[in-house]
C-alpha cells in the first residue's frame, strides 16, 4: 500500500486526486490539504510515503515546502504536479529535492504510474521535461572536471549511472544481478558520500560534477 498526501489549493482537483487514490488498488490518501501552512505537523500526524505537491499555493509555495519536507523527512518522496512548464520552476523543484515532476495534464493512470515509480526509486517526469532538465543542467551548470573526490566504489558508480538513466531500484537490481535490498544499501551509501537526500539531488550532482 502506497500512502500519499496531497497538497493542492484547487478544491476540485484536490478532491479528484483523493478519489483517484482511494479508489485505486494499492493506494491510500492519508490527507488532502489546500496549503502548506501546517506542513510538518500534517505529515507527522498523518505520515505518508509520497507527497503529491502543487507549486502555486497560497502562503508557502510548493518548492519552499519541498525543501522543508526533505529537511524533516529525508526519506519521503515528493512528486511535483503543476501546470507550469517553466525552466525556473523545473530547476528549482529539482534542486529543492523533488523526486519527480509531472504536469497536471497527465492522465489519471499516468499519475498512479508516476507515484508507483517514485516510490520504487525512480524519478518520473512528464515527456518533454526530462529533456528540458538535461538542457538546463547543460546551460546553467558549468561542468566540473571529472573527480573521484566522492570516493564512490565501482559498484556505487554503476548504481549512480543507472539512477542518472532513470532506472528504478528494481530495474537496477535486475541489471546488476543483485537484490533490491542490496541496491537500497548502495543508494544509502551514495547519498551519504554525495551529501544528498534524494535521487534527483544525486542525479543533479552526478551530472554537474561528471561523476559517472
N, C-alpha and C positions, 0 to 999 in steps of 0.2 A: 504493500500500500504506500503510495507516494502522497505525502501530506503537503498541501500547497496553501500559502497565504496570498491574498490578493490585495494590492494597493492600487486603487483606481478611483478617480473622482467622479467619473461619469456613472451615474446610478444604473442606467440601463445596461451598460457594458459590465459593470461590477456584478450585477445580478445574473447576467448571461453567463459570465465566466464561472460564477458559483454553481449555477445549474449544470453547466457542462461538466465540471469536475465531479459534482456529487452524483451525476447520472452515469459517469464513465467507470467501467470496471477497473479497479486498481488505483483509483484516485480518491482523495478526500480533501475538501476545502476546510481548513482549520479556522479561517476568518477572512472577512472581506471588509476592507477599510477605505474610507473616502479621502484619507490624508495620512501623513506620517508623523503627526504631532505627538503621538504616544507610541512611536515605533518600537522602541526597545521593550517597553512594558507589554505591548501587544504580542511580541514574539516570545517573550519569557512566559507570559500567561498561556499562550496557545502556540507551542513550538511547531515547527514545520521543517520539511526537507528542502523545499523550493519556494522562493518568493517571486511572485509574478508582479513586476514593478513598472508602473507607469512613469513617464518622465515629468510631464507637466501636471502638477497638482497644487492646490492652494497651500501656502506656507512652504514647507520644505519640499524641494523638488526631488525627483527620483534618483538623480545622480548623487546628490548630497546624502540621501537616505541610504544609497548603496554603500557608500564609504562607511557610514555608521554601522550598518549591518555587518560588514566584513570585519570591523574593529571588535564588535561584541560577539559575533557568531562566525568565526573564520571558516567553519566547515559548511555553512549554509550556502546553497546555490541561489543565485539571483538571475532571473530571466527578465531582461528589459523588454517591454512591449509598448510600442509607440507609433504615432502617425508620422514621426519625423524621420527623414532620410538625410539629415544634415550632417556634414563631416564632423562638426564640433561636438554634436550630441553623441555620435558613434565613438569618437576618440575618447571623450571624457567618460563615457559609460564604461568602456573597457579599462581605462586607467583607474577607475574607481573600484574595479573588482567584479564587474558583471560577468556572469558565466556564459551568457548568450544574449542575442539582440534580434528581436523579430518585429515585424510591422503588424499593425492591427488589421491589415488586410489579409493576414494569414487565415486559412480555413480553420474551423474547429478541430478537425483531425490534425492539422498542422501544429496547432497549439499543444495538443496532447503528445504528439511525437516529439516536439521540442522539449517539453517538460521531462519526458522519459529520457531523452538524450542527455539533457543537462544533469539529471540525477545519476545517469550511468557514467558520467565523467566527460561527456562530450561538450562542445561549445557550439550549439546550434545558432545559425544565422540565416535570416531570410535571403534567398538568392539575390545577388547583387551587392549585399552588404559585405560579404566576405571579400569580394574583390575590392571594394572601397577601403576595407581595413588594410589590405596589403598596400594599396596605393597611398593611404595615409601614412603608414609607417615608412614607406619609401620616401615620401615627400617631406614629412615633418621631423623624422628622426634621422640624425646623422649617424650612420652605422659606425660602430667602433671596430677596431681591429679584432680579428679572432682571438679569443682569450680562453685560457684554462684556469682563470682565477677562481672560478666557482668550484673547482675540484670535483667535477662530476665523474663518476666511473663510466667506462664504455657502455655498460648496460643502461645506466641512467640517461646517457646521451641518446641512446636508441629510443628509450621511452619518451624522452622530451621531443625528439624528432617526430615521432608518431602523434604526439599531442599537437604539435605545430601543424601536422597534416589533417587535424580534425578528427582523429580516431577516438572512439570511446574506450574506456578501460577494458571492456570485454573484447573489442577488436584488437587492442594492443596485446592483450594476453594471448589471444589466438595466434597472432603473427609472431610473437616471441616464444611460443610454446611453453608458457608458464601459467600459473593460476592468476585469477583476478586479485586474490589477496596479495600475491607477490607484487603485482603491478601497483596496488594501493600502497604497499610498503615503499616501493621505489618512488612513487609520487610524493609521499610524505617526506622522504629524504631530499628529493629535488626541491620541494617548496622550502625546506629548511635551509638548503645551501644557497638558493636564489633569494631568500628572504621575501617570499611572496605568499599569498593566501588563497590563490585561485588558479585554475587552469589558464584563464585568459591573461592573468598577470604573468604567468610563467611563459606563455607563448609570446607575449609582447616583449619580454626581456630577452627571450631567445632570438627573436627577430632583430631587436635593436643591437644586441651585442654579438650577433652572429655566432652564438654558442654551438648551434648544430647546422 
